Amino acid sequence: MTHLGKALAPRGLTVRLLSARRRRLRPFVDLGPFFLFFGISGVDHGREARLERRFEEEYYPHLVTLRPSGSLPPGRYSFAGLPADANRRGWAVEEGGLAQGELSEDGWAALQAWLAQGGGEGAVQPQVLDA
């Protein structure tokens, strides 16, 4: 609020690419068929969670760190103004104000193209994601 009692319009943040690296995948070994071949059966309770985690690691291989110009409190955010593919999973803002996210190949290409066109200049609005 200003001294006149009017709310200020939200300002857009400038976003700078700080770092990006491709995740190195660990070998994935599913021993279920091996045990089943030898007649050892049972229920693998954590298998679906492991397969889901492996899918996410393969589909979102790029770990990207952005630096927003304004200070944001720690939490999960969506940045309105970013390309939809780059904003699909949201961004985790840490104590130092850096936003980290995991991007797919399409999301990484869209973010690079967006930054190359000058899209990071005051065009991003942070929106808090529900936990």
Long-range contacts (C-beta under 8 A, 24 or more apart in sequence): 10-125, 11-70, 11-122, 12-81, 12-122, 12-123, 12-124, 12-125, 13-68, 13-69, 13-70, 13-79, 13-122, 13-124, 13-125, 13-126, 14-68, 14-69, 14-120, 14-121, 14-122, 14-124, 15-66, 15-67, 15-68, 15-69, 15-79, 15-82, 15-99, 15-115, 15-120, 15-124, 16-66, 16-67, 16-69, 16-120, 17-64, 17-65, 17-66, 17-111, 17-115, 17-120, 18-65, 18-66, 18-67, 18-98, 19-64, 19-65, 20-62, 20-63, 20-64, 20-65, 20-108, 21-62, 21-63, 22-61, 22-62, 22-63, 23-57, 23-60, 23-61, 23-62, 23-63, 23-102, 25-57, 25-58, 25-61, 28-54, 56-102, 59-104, 60-89, 60-102, 60-103, 60-104, 60-107, 61-104, 61-105, 62-102, 62-103, 62-104, 62-105, 62-107, 62-108, 63-100, 63-101, 63-102, 64-100, 64-101, 64-102, 64-103, 64-108, 64-111, 65-98, 65-99, 65-100, 66-91, 66-98, 66-99, 66-100, 66-101, 67-97, 67-98, 67-99, 68-93, 68-97, 68-99, 68-124, 68-126, 70-126, 71-97, 72-97, 72-99, 72-126, 75-128, 75-129, 76-128, 76-129, 76-131, 77-126, 77-127, 77-128, 77-129, 78-126, 78-127, 78-129, 79-124, 79-125, 79-126, 79-127, 80-124, 80-125, 80-126, 80-127, 81-119, 81-123, 81-124, 81-125, 82-111, 82-114, 82-119, 82-124, 83-107, 83-110, 83-111, 83-113, 83-114, 84-110, 85-109, 85-110, 85-111, 86-110, 86-111, 86-114, 90-129
